[in-house]
Amino acid sequence: MIKKTPYKYLKLSRCASSVGAFSILALDHRNNLRKNLYPEDPASIPDSALTELKLDIISTIATYASALLLDPEVSAFPVVTTNARPHSVELITALETTGYTGIPSSRESYILDGWSIENALE
């Protein structure tokens, strides 16, 4: 059972809209996004191109979201340092690495090396 605390409630409520609904813009994609943008050679897309694309998306539609789910590798820090995130939109960062292992019906993901819930809160 998950322990309920005032802190957890506060954090979750900051990710919800004024009516208590979650409307989260998930932009934590990395390698899958590269594959969709340039299937012939996804590795040729630099991190800076993903950062720029995500900043463009955020500046266009983030006001319609209650929170942004971003990856710590290419988008979370630039969004914070450029003030691209509207103040009414909460920031959530992914903890897992990009991609999955295992069979399609039972995908496995792993926490990024050197990353933790404490890092994300900072």
C-alpha positions, 0 to 999 in steps of 0.5 A: 500500500502506498503511504499517503502524506500531505507532501505527496498530496501537495506535489500531486495536486500541483500537477493537476488542473484547477478541477483536479484533473491531470492534463500532462504533456509528455515530452520525455521521449528521446530515442523513439522521437529520434526514430520518428523524426529521422528513421533512416539515421536516428543517431544523427539527430543531436541532443540540441535538436531535440531540445529545440523541438521540445522548447518549441512545442512547450512554447506553443501548447504548454498553457493547455497542460497542468504539467510537463513530463520531461527527460533530464538528459535534453529538456528539463534543465533547458526548460527551467533555465530559459523559463519556457515553462509557464508558471501555472504548469508543474514540471515532472522529470522522468527517472528511467532510461530511454528505451525498453528491454524484454518482450513486447508484452512485458517491457522493462525499464531502468533508472538512469545512472546517477539519477534518483527521485531526490535528483528530480526534486532538486 
